[in-house]
């Protein structure tokens, strides 16, 4: 599970548990990007509950998405 909650104008709370597969990673990254829109110099709070390393397919998707971001 990967859950993103926007708290105020500059903070995201992220809850992670279990193992992410490729489909879950796509959904999680889309949610993260959507909820982080218009945040500058923001903060994130991570709550990691029984987290497992994502599947290889999920990691591949994450890296491919990172390469497309403008920092």
PDB file of N, CA, C and O in Angstrom:
ATOM      1  N   UNK A   1       0.838  -1.175   0.000  1.00  0.00           N
ATOM      2  CA  UNK A   1       0.000   0.000   0.000  1.00  0.00           C
ATOM      3  C   UNK A   1       0.885   1.241   0.000  1.00  0.00           C
ATOM      4  O   UNK A   1       1.908   1.282   0.684  1.00  0.00           O
ATOM      5  N   UNK A   2       0.503   2.208  -0.738  1.00  0.00           N
ATOM      6  CA  UNK A   2       1.194   3.494  -0.808  1.00  0.00           C
ATOM      7  C   UNK A   2       0.104   4.548  -0.827  1.00  0.00           C
ATOM      8  O   UNK A   2      -0.658   4.642  -1.789  1.00  0.00           O
ATOM      9  N   UNK A   3       0.027   5.329   0.218  1.00  0.00           N
ATOM     10  CA  UNK A   3      -1.058   6.310   0.350  1.00  0.00           C
ATOM     11  C   UNK A   3      -0.439   7.689   0.547  1.00  0.00           C
ATOM     12  O   UNK A   3       0.465   7.851   1.366  1.00  0.00           O
ATOM     13  N   UNK A   4      -0.919   8.681  -0.196  1.00  0.00           N
ATOM     14  CA  UNK A   4      -0.425  10.054  -0.098  1.00  0.00           C
ATOM     15  C   UNK A   4      -1.567  10.949   0.368  1.00  0.00           C
ATOM     16  O   UNK A   4      -2.653  10.950  -0.213  1.00  0.00           O
ATOM     17  N   UNK A   5      -1.302  11.708   1.421  1.00  0.00           N
ATOM     18  CA  UNK A   5      -2.304  12.624   1.972  1.00  0.00           C
ATOM     19  C   UNK A   5      -1.696  14.018   2.000  1.00  0.00           C
ATOM     20  O   UNK A   5      -0.634  14.230   2.585  1.00  0.00           O
ATOM     21  N   UNK A   6      -2.373  14.964   1.367  1.00  0.00           N
ATOM     22  CA  UNK A   6      -1.877  16.341   1.381  1.00  0.00           C
ATOM     23  C   UNK A   6      -2.329  17.015   2.668  1.00  0.00           C
ATOM     24  O   UNK A   6      -3.519  17.047   2.983  1.00  0.00           O
ATOM     25  N   UNK A   7      -1.369  17.551   3.406  1.00  0.00           N
ATOM     26  CA  UNK A   7      -1.638  18.237   4.678  1.00  0.00           C
ATOM     27  C   UNK A   7      -1.236  19.693   4.522  1.00  0.00           C
ATOM     28  O   UNK A   7      -0.053  20.022   4.613  1.00  0.00           O
ATOM     29  N   UNK A   8      -2.176  20.544   4.295  1.00  0.00           N
ATOM     30  CA  UNK A   8      -1.884  21.959   4.154  1.00  0.00           C
ATOM     31  C   UNK A   8      -1.287  22.300   2.808  1.00  0.00           C
ATOM     32  O   UNK A   8      -1.397  21.538   1.847  1.00  0.00           O
ATOM     33  N   UNK A   9      -0.652  23.461   2.754  1.00  0.00           N
ATOM     34  CA  UNK A   9      -0.132  23.992   1.487  1.00  0.00           C
ATOM     35  C   UNK A   9       1.229  23.422   1.100  1.00  0.00           C
ATOM     36  O   UNK A   9       1.603  23.468  -0.072  1.00  0.00           O
ATOM     37  N   UNK A  10       1.985  22.880   2.078  1.00  0.00           N
ATOM     38  CA  UNK A  10       3.350  22.481   1.729  1.00  0.00           C
ATOM     39  C   UNK A  10       3.784  21.158   2.356  1.00  0.00           C
ATOM     40  O   UNK A  10       4.981  20.940   2.542  1.00  0.00           O
ATOM     41  N   UNK A  11       2.853  20.276   2.683  1.00  0.00           N
ATOM     42  CA  UNK A  11       3.244  19.014   3.306  1.00  0.00           C
ATOM     43  C   UNK A  11       2.451  17.839   2.754  1.00  0.00           C
ATOM     44  O   UNK A  11       1.241  17.921   2.543  1.00  0.00           O
ATOM     45  N   UNK A  12       3.170  16.742   2.527  1.00  0.00           N
ATOM     46  CA  UNK A  12       2.558  15.476   2.145  1.00  0.00           C
ATOM     47  C   UNK A  12       2.888  14.435   3.198  1.00  0.00           C
ATOM     48  O   UNK A  12       4.033  14.336   3.640  1.00  0.00           O
ATOM     49  N   UNK A  13       1.898  13.664   3.600  1.00  0.00           N
ATOM     50  CA  UNK A  13       2.115  12.512   4.465  1.00  0.00           C
ATOM     51  C   UNK A  13       2.017  11.276   3.583  1.00  0.00           C
ATOM     52  O   UNK A  13       1.065  11.119   2.818  1.00  0.00           O
ATOM     53  N   UNK A  14       3.009  10.401   3.696  1.00  0.00           N
ATOM     54  CA  UNK A  14       3.057   9.211   2.867  1.00  0.00           C
ATOM     55  C   UNK A  14       3.079   7.985   3.766  1.00  0.00           C
ATOM     56  O   UNK A  14       3.922   7.877   4.657  1.00  0.00           O
ATOM     57  N   UNK A  15       2.156   7.065   3.534  1.00  0.00           N
ATOM     58  CA  UNK A  15       2.095   5.807   4.274  1.00  0.00           C
ATOM     59  C   UNK A  15       2.458   4.674   3.323  1.00  0.00           C
ATOM     60  O   UNK A  15       1.899   4.564   2.232  1.00  0.00           O
ATOM     61  N   UNK A  16       3.400   3.832   3.746  1.00  0.00           N
ATOM     62  CA  UNK A  16       3.826   2.706   2.920  1.00  0.00           C
ATOM     63  C   UNK A  16       3.775   1.428   3.742  1.00  0.00           C
ATOM     64  O   UNK A  16       4.187   1.400   4.901  1.00  0.00           O
ATOM     65  N   UNK A  17       3.259   0.370   3.120  1.00  0.00           N
ATOM     66  CA  UNK A  17       3.292  -0.946   3.754  1.00  0.00           C
ATOM     67  C   UNK A  17       3.193  -2.010   2.669  1.00  0.00           C
ATOM     68  O   UNK A  17       2.656  -1.771   1.587  1.00  0.00           O
ATOM     69  N   UNK A  18       3.714  -3.173   2.976  1.00  0.00           N
ATOM     70  CA  UNK A  18       3.648  -4.272   2.031  1.00  0.00           C
ATOM     71  C   UNK A  18       4.628  -4.105   0.889  1.00  0.00           C
ATOM     72  O   UNK A  18       5.557  -3.302   0.971  1.00  0.00           O
ATOM     73  N   UNK A  19       4.421  -4.862  -0.172  1.00  0.00           N
ATOM     74  CA  UNK A  19       5.312  -4.860  -1.326  1.00  0.00           C
ATOM     75  C   UNK A  19       4.585  -4.274  -2.532  1.00  0.00           C
ATOM     76  O   UNK A  19       3.446  -4.641  -2.819  1.00  0.00           O
ATOM     77  N   UNK A  20       5.249  -3.368  -3.232  1.00  0.00           N
ATOM     78  CA  UNK A  20       4.664  -2.764  -4.426  1.00  0.00           C
ATOM     79  C   UNK A  20       5.077  -3.550  -5.664  1.00  0.00           C
ATOM     80  O   UNK A  20       6.249  -3.886  -5.831  1.00  0.00           O
ATOM     81  N   UNK A  21       4.110  -3.843  -6.530  1.00  0.00           N
ATOM     82  CA  UNK A  21       4.434  -4.408  -7.836  1.00  0.00           C
ATOM     83  C   UNK A  21       4.385  -3.281  -8.866  1.00  0.00           C
ATOM     84  O   UNK A  21       4.158  -2.126  -8.505  1.00  0.00           O
ATOM     85  N   UNK A  22       4.590  -3.598 -10.114  1.00  0.00           N
ATOM     86  CA  UNK A  22       4.655  -2.572 -11.166  1.00  0.00           C
ATOM     87  C   UNK A  22       3.367  -1.747 -11.239  1.00  0.00           C
ATOM     88  O   UNK A  22       3.421  -0.521 -11.329  1.00  0.00           O
ATOM     89  N   UNK A  23       2.233  -2.404 -11.203  1.00  0.00           N
ATOM     90  CA  UNK A  23       0.949  -1.691 -11.287  1.00  0.00           C
ATOM     91  C   UNK A  23       0.756  -0.759 -10.096  1.00  0.00           C
ATOM     92  O   UNK A  23       0.313   0.378 -10.253  1.00  0.00           O
ATOM     93  N   UNK A  24       1.094  -1.252  -8.897  1.00  0.00           N
ATOM     94  CA  UNK A  24       0.991  -0.425  -7.689  1.00  0.00           C
ATOM     95  C   UNK A  24       1.913   0.783  -7.767  1.00  0.00           C
ATOM     96  O   UNK A  24       1.543   1.875  -7.336  1.00  0.00           O
ATOM     97  N   UNK A  25       3.126   0.594  -8.320  1.00  0.00           N
ATOM     98  CA  UNK A  25       4.093   1.682  -8.413  1.00  0.00           C
ATOM     99  C   UNK A  25       3.585   2.785  -9.336  1.00  0.00           C
ATOM    100  O   UNK A  25       3.748   3.968  -9.037  1.00  0.00           O
ATOM    101  N   UNK A  26       2.979   2.410 -10.442  1.00  0.00           N
ATOM    102  CA  UNK A  26       2.419   3.407 -11.369  1.00  0.00           C
ATOM    103  C   UNK A  26       1.361   4.241 -10.660  1.00  0.00           C
ATOM    104  O   UNK A  26       1.362   5.468 -10.754  1.00  0.00           O
ATOM    105  N   UNK A  27       0.465   3.575  -9.956  1.00  0.00           N
ATOM    106  CA  UNK A  27      -0.595   4.271  -9.227  1.00  0.00           C
ATOM    107  C   UNK A  27      -0.005   5.169  -8.143  1.00  0.00           C
ATOM    108  O   UNK A  27      -0.430   6.313  -7.984  1.00  0.00           O
ATOM    109  N   UNK A  28       0.974   4.653  -7.396  1.00  0.00           N
ATOM    110  CA  UNK A  28       1.589   5.412  -6.300  1.00  0.00           C
ATOM    111  C   UNK A  28       2.297   6.660  -6.822  1.00  0.00           C
ATOM    112  O   UNK A  28       2.142   7.740  -6.253  1.00  0.00           O
ATOM    113  N   UNK A  29       3.066   6.523  -7.892  1.00  0.00           N
ATOM    114  CA  UNK A  29       3.788   7.678  -8.433  1.00  0.00           C
ATOM    115  C   UNK A  29       2.834   8.710  -9.014  1.00  0.00           C
ATOM    116  O   UNK A  29       3.056   9.912  -8.866  1.00  0.00           O
ATOM    117  N   UNK A  30       1.772   8.254  -9.676  1.00  0.00           N
ATOM    118  CA  UNK A  30       0.769   9.188 -10.198  1.00  0.00           C
ATOM    119  C   UNK A  30       0.112   9.969  -9.062  1.00  0.00           C
ATOM    120  O   UNK A  30      -0.107  11.175  -9.174  1.00  0.00           O
ATOM    121  N   UNK A  31      -0.200   9.275  -7.972  1.00  0.00           N
ATOM    122  CA  UNK A  31      -0.821   9.934  -6.823  1.00  0.00           C
ATOM    123  C   UNK A  31       0.143  10.929  -6.180  1.00  0.00           C
ATOM    124  O   UNK A  31      -0.254  12.031  -5.801  1.00  0.00           O
ATOM    125  N   UNK A  32       1.401  10.538  -6.060  1.00  0.00           N
ATOM    126  CA  UNK A  32       2.406  11.425  -5.471  1.00  0.00           C
ATOM    127  C   UNK A  32       2.582  12.692  -6.308  1.00  0.00           C
ATOM    128  O   UNK A  32       2.598  13.796  -5.763  1.00  0.00           O
ATOM    129  N   UNK A  33       2.713  12.543  -7.608  1.00  0.00           N
ATOM    130  CA  UNK A  33       2.871  13.700  -8.493  1.00  0.00           C
ATOM    131  C   UNK A  33       1.641  14.591  -8.444  1.00  0.00           C
ATOM    132  O   UNK A  33       1.760  15.815  -8.376  1.00  0.00           O
ATOM    133  N   UNK A  34       0.465  13.988  -8.477  1.00  0.00           N
ATOM    134  CA  UNK A  34      -0.784  14.753  -8.448  1.00  0.00           C
ATOM    135  C   UNK A  34      -0.923  15.560  -7.158  1.00  0.00           C
ATOM    136  O   UNK A  34      -1.250  16.746  -7.203  1.00  0.00           O
ATOM    137  N   UNK A  35      -0.681  14.938  -6.031  1.00  0.00           N
ATOM    138  CA  UNK A  35      -0.865  15.620  -4.748  1.00  0.00           C
ATOM    139  C   UNK A  35       0.259  16.605  -4.439  1.00  0.00           C
ATOM    140  O   UNK A  35       0.082  17.501  -3.615  1.00  0.00           O
ATOM    141  N   UNK A  36       1.419  16.450  -5.092  1.00  0.00           N
ATOM    142  CA  UNK A  36       2.546  17.361  -4.860  1.00  0.00           C
ATOM    143  C   UNK A  36       2.488  18.587  -5.770  1.00  0.00           C
ATOM    144  O   UNK A  36       3.332  19.477  -5.666  1.00  0.00           O
ATOM    145  N   UNK A  37       1.509  18.636  -6.650  1.00  0.00           N
ATOM    146  CA  UNK A  37       1.403  19.753  -7.590  1.00  0.00           C
ATOM    147  C   UNK A  37       1.341  21.091  -6.850  1.00  0.00           C
ATOM    148  O   UNK A  37       0.598  21.245  -5.881  1.00  0.00           O
ATOM    149  N   UNK A  38       2.124  22.039  -7.318  1.00  0.00           N
ATOM    150  CA  UNK A  38       2.195  23.405  -6.784  1.00  0.00           C
ATOM    151  C   UNK A  38       2.831  23.509  -5.399  1.00  0.00           C
ATOM    152  O   UNK A  38       2.725  24.556  -4.762  1.00  0.00           O
ATOM    153  N   UNK A  39       3.475  22.474  -4.926  1.00  0.00           N
ATOM    154  CA  UNK A  39       4.217  22.562  -3.668  1.00  0.00           C
ATOM    155  C   UNK A  39       5.656  22.924  -3.987  1.00  0.00           C
ATOM    156  O   UNK A  39       6.300  22.278  -4.814  1.00  0.00           O
ATOM    157  N   UNK A  40       6.153  23.951  -3.332  1.00  0.00           N
ATOM    158  CA  UNK A  40       7.556  24.339  -3.453  1.00  0.00           C
ATOM    159  C   UNK A  40       8.161  24.389  -2.060  1.00  0.00           C
ATOM    160  O   UNK A  40       7.538  24.895  -1.126  1.00  0.00           O
ATOM    161  N   UNK A  41       9.370  23.866  -1.918  1.00  0.00           N
ATOM    162  CA  UNK A  41      10.047  23.826  -0.626  1.00  0.00           C
ATOM    163  C   UNK A  41       9.166  23.156   0.428  1.00  0.00           C
ATOM    164  O   UNK A  41       9.074  23.617   1.566  1.00  0.00           O
ATOM    165  N   UNK A  42       8.531  22.077   0.032  1.00  0.00           N
ATOM    166  CA  UNK A  42       7.610  21.382   0.910  1.00  0.00           C
ATOM    167  C   UNK A  42       8.292  20.376   1.815  1.00  0.00           C
ATOM    168  O   UNK A  42       9.513  20.219   1.798  1.00  0.00           O
ATOM    169  N   UNK A  43       7.475  19.702   2.604  1.00  0.00           N
ATOM    170  CA  UNK A  43       7.940  18.698   3.557  1.00  0.00           C
ATOM    171  C   UNK A  43       7.149  17.420   3.345  1.00  0.00           C
ATOM    172  O   UNK A  43       6.000  17.451   2.904  1.00  0.00           O
ATOM    173  N   UNK A  44       7.790  16.274   3.670  1.00  0.00           N
ATOM    174  CA  UNK A  44       7.124  14.982   3.597  1.00  0.00           C
ATOM    175  C   UNK A  44       7.333  14.238   4.900  1.00  0.00           C
ATOM    176  O   UNK A  44       8.420  14.259   5.479  1.00  0.00           O
ATOM    177  N   UNK A  45       6.285  13.585   5.350  1.00  0.00           N
ATOM    178  CA  UNK A  45       6.360  12.716   6.509  1.00  0.00           C
ATOM    179  C   UNK A  45       6.085  11.303   6.018  1.00  0.00           C
ATOM    180  O   UNK A  45       5.020  11.030   5.465  1.00  0.00           O
ATOM    181  N   UNK A  46       7.051  10.398   6.221  1.00  0.00           N
ATOM    182  CA  UNK A  46       6.898   9.006   5.809  1.00  0.00           C
ATOM    183  C   UNK A  46       6.517   8.158   7.005  1.00  0.00           C
ATOM    184  O   UNK A  46       7.140   8.255   8.062  1.00  0.00           O
ATOM    185  N   UNK A  47       5.505   7.335   6.849  1.00  0.00           N
ATOM    186  CA  UNK A  47       5.127   6.350   7.858  1.00  0.00           C
ATOM    187  C   UNK A  47       5.286   4.982   7.198  1.00  0.00           C
ATOM    188  O   UNK A  47       4.453   4.574   6.389  1.00  0.00           O
ATOM    189  N   UNK A  48       6.349   4.286   7.546  1.00  0.00           N
ATOM    190  CA  UNK A  48       6.668   3.000   6.923  1.00  0.00           C
ATOM    191  C   UNK A  48       6.219   1.882   7.866  1.00  0.00           C
ATOM    192  O   UNK A  48       6.713   1.756   8.986  1.00  0.00           O
ATOM    193  N   UNK A  49       5.272   1.076   7.383  1.00  0.00           N
ATOM    194  CA  UNK A  49       4.697  -0.002   8.180  1.00  0.00           C
ATOM    195  C   UNK A  49       4.934  -1.323   7.441  1.00  0.00           C
ATOM    196  O   UNK A  49       4.370  -1.546   6.371  1.00  0.00           O
ATOM    197  N   UNK A  50       5.758  -2.184   8.006  1.00  0.00           N
ATOM    198  CA  UNK A  50       5.984  -3.504   7.411  1.00  0.00           C
ATOM    199  C   UNK A  50       6.274  -3.408   5.919  1.00  0.00           C
ATOM    200  O   UNK A  50       5.633  -4.078   5.110  1.00  0.00           O
ATOM    201  N   UNK A  51       7.236  -2.578   5.565  1.00  0.00           N
ATOM    202  CA  UNK A  51       7.567  -2.319   4.167  1.00  0.00           C
ATOM    203  C   UNK A  51       8.502  -3.385   3.626  1.00  0.00           C
ATOM    204  O   UNK A  51       9.408  -3.827   4.332  1.00  0.00           O
ATOM    205  N   UNK A  52       8.298  -3.801   2.394  1.00  0.00           N
ATOM    206  CA  UNK A  52       9.150  -4.766   1.700  1.00  0.00           C
ATOM    207  C   UNK A  52       9.717  -4.101   0.454  1.00  0.00           C
ATOM    208  O   UNK A  52       9.133  -3.156  -0.077  1.00  0.00           O
ATOM    209  N   UNK A  53      10.839  -4.591  -0.001  1.00  0.00           N
ATOM    210  CA  UNK A  53      11.454  -4.058  -1.224  1.00  0.00           C
ATOM    211  C   UNK A  53      10.482  -4.263  -2.386  1.00  0.00           C
ATOM    212  O   UNK A  53       9.923  -5.348  -2.546  1.00  0.00           O
ATOM    213  N   UNK A  54      10.281  -3.216  -3.200  1.00  0.00           N
ATOM    214  CA  UNK A  54       9.381  -3.358  -4.354  1.00  0.00           C
ATOM    215  C   UNK A  54       9.894  -4.413  -5.334  1.00  0.00           C
ATOM    216  O   UNK A  54      11.078  -4.749  -5.327  1.00  0.00           O
ATOM    217  N   UNK A  55       9.011  -4.926  -6.165  1.00  0.00           N
ATOM    218  CA  UNK A  55       9.412  -5.894  -7.184  1.00  0.00           C
ATOM    219  C   UNK A  55      10.351  -5.217  -8.180  1.00  0.00           C
ATOM    220  O   UNK A  55      10.392  -3.989  -8.268  1.00  0.00           O
ATOM    221  N   UNK A  56      11.097  -6.014  -8.921  1.00  0.00           N
ATOM    222  CA  UNK A  56      12.031  -5.482  -9.913  1.00  0.00           C
ATOM    223  C   UNK A  56      11.299  -4.647 -10.959  1.00  0.00           C
ATOM    224  O   UNK A  56      11.798  -3.601 -11.375  1.00  0.00           O
ATOM    225  N   UNK A  57      10.127  -5.095 -11.384  1.00  0.00           N
ATOM    226  CA  UNK A  57       9.323  -4.323 -12.346  1.00  0.00           C
ATOM    227  C   UNK A  57       8.939  -2.965 -11.773  1.00  0.00           C
ATOM    228  O   UNK A  57       8.961  -1.965 -12.491  1.00  0.00           O
ATOM    229  N   UNK A  58       8.587  -2.914 -10.492  1.00  0.00           N
ATOM    230  CA  UNK A  58       8.207  -1.652  -9.851  1.00  0.00           C
ATOM    231  C   UNK A  58       9.398  -0.707  -9.775  1.00  0.00           C
ATOM    232  O   UNK A  58       9.248   0.493 -10.005  1.00  0.00           O
ATOM    233  N   UNK A  59      10.571  -1.226  -9.459  1.00  0.00           N
ATOM    234  CA  UNK A  59      11.783  -0.391  -9.401  1.00  0.00           C
ATOM    235  C   UNK A  59      12.119   0.153 -10.778  1.00  0.00           C
ATOM    236  O   UNK A  59      12.508   1.314 -10.906  1.00  0.00           O
ATOM    237  N   UNK A  60      11.974  -0.667 -11.809  1.00  0.00           N
ATOM    238  CA  UNK A  60      12.225  -0.222 -13.186  1.00  0.00           C
ATOM    239  C   UNK A  60      11.305   0.937 -13.555  1.00  0.00           C
ATOM    240  O   UNK A  60      11.749   1.914 -14.158  1.00  0.00           O
ATOM    241  N   UNK A  61      10.037   0.835 -13.198  1.00  0.00           N
ATOM    242  CA  UNK A  61       9.080   1.910 -13.480  1.00  0.00           C
ATOM    243  C   UNK A  61       9.460   3.170 -12.724  1.00  0.00           C
ATOM    244  O   UNK A  61       9.399   4.268 -13.278  1.00  0.00           O
ATOM    245  N   UNK A  62       9.853   3.025 -11.459  1.00  0.00           N
ATOM    246  CA  UNK A  62      10.236   4.194 -10.662  1.00  0.00           C
ATOM    247  C   UNK A  62      11.422   4.913 -11.293  1.00  0.00           C
ATOM    248  O   UNK A  62      11.397   6.136 -11.432  1.00  0.00           O
ATOM    249  N   UNK A  63      12.453   4.177 -11.674  1.00  0.00           N
ATOM    250  CA  UNK A  63      13.620   4.813 -12.287  1.00  0.00           C
ATOM    251  C   UNK A  63      13.280   5.447 -13.635  1.00  0.00           C
ATOM    252  O   UNK A  63      13.800   6.514 -13.963  1.00  0.00           O
ATOM    253  N   UNK A  64      12.424   4.810 -14.409  1.00  0.00           N
ATOM    254  CA  UNK A  64      12.064   5.394 -15.706  1.00  0.00           C
ATOM    255  C   UNK A  64      11.297   6.695 -15.523  1.00  0.00           C
ATOM    256  O   UNK A  64      11.453   7.620 -16.321  1.00  0.00           O
ATOM    257  N   UNK A  65      10.477   6.780 -14.492  1.00  0.00           N
ATOM    258  CA  UNK A  65       9.737   8.016 -14.219  1.00  0.00           C
ATOM    259  C   UNK A  65      10.660   9.106 -13.694  1.00  0.00           C
ATOM    260  O   UNK A  65      10.486  10.279 -14.025  1.00  0.00           O
ATOM    261  N   UNK A  66      11.649   8.725 -12.872  1.00  0.00           N
ATOM    262  CA  UNK A  66      12.587   9.715 -12.324  1.00  0.00           C
ATOM    263  C   UNK A  66      13.388  10.378 -13.441  1.00  0.00           C
ATOM    264  O   UNK A  66      13.698  11.567 -13.358  1.00  0.00           O
ATOM    265  N   UNK A  67      13.722   9.629 -14.474  1.00  0.00           N
ATOM    266  CA  UNK A  67      14.504  10.185 -15.568  1.00  0.00           C
ATOM    267  C   UNK A  67      13.744  11.247 -16.355  1.00  0.00           C
ATOM    268  O   UNK A  67      14.352  12.054 -17.058  1.00  0.00           O
ATOM    269  N   UNK A  68      12.422  11.249 -16.239  1.00  0.00           N
ATOM    270  CA  UNK A  68      11.590  12.205 -16.973  1.00  0.00           C
ATOM    271  C   UNK A  68      11.326  13.484 -16.193  1.00  0.00           C
ATOM    272  O   UNK A  68      10.769  14.429 -16.751  1.00  0.00           O
ATOM    273  N   UNK A  69      11.710  13.546 -14.914  1.00  0.00           N
ATOM    274  CA  UNK A  69      11.423  14.705 -14.085  1.00  0.00           C
ATOM    275  C   UNK A  69      12.451  15.802 -14.285  1.00  0.00           C
ATOM    276  O   UNK A  69      13.634  15.532 -14.496  1.00  0.00           O
ATOM    277  N   UNK A  70      11.987  17.044 -14.217  1.00  0.00           N
ATOM    278  CA  UNK A  70      12.872  18.209 -14.261  1.00  0.00           C
ATOM    279  C   UNK A  70      13.086  18.684 -12.835  1.00  0.00           C
ATOM    280  O   UNK A  70      12.134  19.038 -12.138  1.00  0.00           O
ATOM    281  N   UNK A  71      14.333  18.690 -12.407  1.00  0.00           N
ATOM    282  CA  UNK A  71      14.640  19.138 -11.046  1.00  0.00           C
ATOM    283  C   UNK A  71      15.137  20.554 -11.067  1.00  0.00           C
ATOM    284  O   UNK A  71      15.450  21.114 -10.017  1.00  0.00           O
TER     285      UNK A  71
END
